[in-house]
Amino acid sequence: MAQKGQHVVPASEGWAVRRSGSERASAVFATQDEAIQRGRELARAQGTELYIHGRDGRIRDWISFGERSFSMKG
């Protein structure tokens, strides 16, 4: 996870929100939608990006809350 920001990743208990470079999740949720909502809040507050991973671990969506906000579906 080289990109700065928050990542929504699959976890054994559901879906985790994890800061880039961190081994530990800041929160774990039962559904991906719940994790995305929390990740979006954190990324927006930090002015960074939110990377949404699929079950395979690959980034499937990317939302920027930096100077140039945008969203990219992968």
Backbone bond lengths (Angstrom), bond angles and torsions (degrees), N, CA, C in turn:
res aa  C-N    CA-C-N  psi(-1)  N-CA   C-N-CA  omega(-1)  CA-C   N-CA-C  phi
1 M - - - 1.450 - - 1.521 110.34 -
2 A 1.266 116.68 80.79 1.453 121.22 -175.78 1.526 112.88 -82.76
3 Q 1.326 117.27 -25.93 1.451 120.23 -176.48 1.528 110.92 -71.71
4 K 1.342 116.05 142.98 1.460 120.32 177.46 1.519 109.16 -78.19
5 G 1.316 115.71 144.53 1.453 120.15 178.13 1.513 111.62 130.34
6 Q 1.318 115.47 -155.77 1.452 123.35 -179.21 1.523 109.28 -110.95
7 H 1.327 115.58 146.39 1.459 121.16 179.51 1.520 109.09 -124.88
8 V 1.325 116.66 134.93 1.455 122.28 170.83 1.521 105.46 -100.39
9 V 1.338 115.61 116.69 1.461 121.08 -173.39 1.525 110.38 -130.40
10 P 1.361 116.56 153.28 1.459 118.70 175.90 1.522 110.74 -66.00
11 A 1.327 115.51 143.76 1.461 121.90 178.54 1.524 108.14 -136.20
12 S 1.306 116.93 161.67 1.467 120.17 -178.82 1.532 111.76 -61.29
13 E 1.320 117.22 -28.73 1.468 121.52 -179.08 1.521 112.56 -94.43
14 G 1.323 118.94 -0.31 1.463 122.25 -177.29 1.510 110.75 144.41
15 W 1.333 115.90 -111.33 1.468 121.93 -178.90 1.521 109.36 -132.53
16 A 1.332 115.71 135.37 1.460 121.62 -176.98 1.520 111.01 -111.74
17 V 1.322 114.87 150.07 1.460 122.36 169.97 1.514 105.60 -107.17
18 R 1.333 115.81 124.92 1.458 121.04 -174.35 1.517 109.62 -135.93
19 R 1.316 116.77 134.22 1.466 121.60 175.28 1.525 108.93 -72.58
20 S 1.314 116.75 144.69 1.465 121.23 179.30 1.517 110.88 -52.16
21 G 1.320 115.68 132.84 1.453 121.32 177.80 1.514 114.61 83.17
22 S 1.312 118.43 -5.27 1.455 121.74 -178.01 1.525 110.89 -92.66
23 E 1.301 116.79 141.28 1.461 122.05 175.80 1.528 111.01 -83.31
24 R 1.331 116.42 -29.65 1.464 121.41 -176.35 1.516 111.13 -97.80
25 A 1.310 114.58 145.13 1.462 120.48 176.58 1.518 109.12 -80.25
26 S 1.337 115.80 143.08 1.461 119.33 174.60 1.517 110.35 -79.95
27 A 1.347 117.12 -23.20 1.463 122.26 177.39 1.518 109.03 -162.65
28 V 1.341 116.45 152.52 1.461 122.69 176.55 1.522 107.67 -127.87
29 F 1.333 115.69 137.00 1.460 121.93 -176.75 1.518 109.95 -127.89
30 A 1.326 115.99 157.44 1.464 121.72 179.53 1.529 111.30 -70.14
31 T 1.351 117.07 -34.41 1.462 120.07 -177.35 1.522 111.27 -120.60
32 Q 1.324 115.03 156.59 1.457 119.81 177.57 1.524 110.52 -66.73
33 D 1.329 117.41 -36.99 1.471 120.36 179.66 1.522 112.12 -59.51
34 E 1.333 117.33 -41.38 1.465 120.92 177.58 1.529 110.66 -63.73
35 A 1.326 116.10 -42.37 1.464 120.77 179.61 1.527 110.83 -65.42
36 I 1.331 117.02 -40.30 1.466 120.67 178.18 1.520 110.63 -62.52
37 Q 1.313 117.18 -42.48 1.461 120.67 179.43 1.533 110.85 -58.87
38 R 1.342 117.21 -46.57 1.467 120.67 179.59 1.526 111.43 -68.31
39 G 1.325 116.70 -42.00 1.463 120.29 178.10 1.510 111.63 -61.14
40 R 1.327 116.55 -39.60 1.468 121.64 178.19 1.528 110.38 -62.86
41 E 1.324 117.23 -43.08 1.472 120.98 178.01 1.524 111.00 -59.90
42 L 1.328 116.14 -46.42 1.466 120.21 -179.11 1.527 111.77 -65.63
43 A 1.326 117.21 -46.95 1.465 120.97 -178.83 1.522 111.07 -63.00
44 R 1.322 117.24 -40.71 1.464 120.94 179.10 1.530 110.11 -63.58
45 A 1.328 117.01 -44.98 1.470 120.93 -179.80 1.519 111.69 -64.08
46 Q 1.336 117.19 -32.02 1.463 122.03 -178.35 1.525 113.02 -90.41
47 G 1.327 116.53 -11.16 1.465 119.98 -177.58 1.520 111.94 67.06
48 T 1.344 116.59 35.67 1.465 121.27 -178.65 1.527 110.48 -119.22
49 E 1.322 117.05 -154.01 1.455 122.50 -178.06 1.519 110.93 -110.55
50 L 1.331 114.58 156.90 1.455 122.30 171.83 1.517 107.05 -117.54
51 Y 1.330 116.94 121.87 1.461 123.13 178.20 1.511 107.87 -108.07
52 I 1.325 116.89 123.26 1.452 122.08 -178.37 1.526 108.21 -107.33
53 H 1.320 115.66 118.06 1.455 122.32 -178.18 1.521 110.20 -96.81
54 G 1.315 116.42 150.06 1.454 121.93 173.47 1.510 110.34 -86.51
55 R 1.327 116.93 179.26 1.470 121.23 178.65 1.524 112.70 -59.09
56 D 1.335 116.56 -26.27 1.469 120.74 179.15 1.529 112.95 -80.82
57 G 1.337 117.17 -2.82 1.461 121.85 178.84 1.516 114.76 89.97
58 R 1.334 117.46 -10.38 1.464 120.85 -179.41 1.519 110.28 -81.71
59 I 1.334 116.23 146.97 1.464 121.23 178.43 1.526 108.49 -68.59
60 R 1.338 116.20 125.34 1.459 120.89 -179.87 1.524 112.35 -111.31
61 D 1.335 117.43 -14.77 1.462 121.89 179.23 1.518 108.05 -155.51
62 W 1.335 114.91 152.89 1.466 120.32 -175.94 1.517 107.26 -147.23
63 I 1.334 116.27 127.23 1.463 122.15 -179.97 1.524 107.92 -125.21
64 S 1.324 116.67 129.55 1.457 121.32 179.56 1.520 110.49 -105.27
65 F 1.317 115.63 133.42 1.455 122.21 174.50 1.524 109.85 -116.45
66 G 1.334 116.15 21.86 1.460 122.16 179.02 1.510 110.53 -81.05
67 E 1.316 115.92 -155.39 1.475 121.53 -178.64 1.524 111.82 -58.67
68 R 1.317 116.58 -37.90 1.464 121.13 178.78 1.527 108.45 -115.34
69 S 1.301 117.35 89.08 1.447 121.26 -177.68 1.526 110.66 -68.49
70 F 1.338 115.81 136.93 1.461 120.98 176.41 1.523 109.58 -164.08
71 S 1.300 116.46 169.66 1.448 122.83 178.15 1.514 108.94 -131.67
72 M 1.330 116.81 143.16 1.448 121.20 179.10 1.521 108.53 -133.69
73 K 1.297 116.92 123.77 1.475 120.93 175.03 1.503 107.65 -91.00
74 G 1.339 116.84 130.89 1.446 121.22 -178.78 1.495 113.48 -101.65
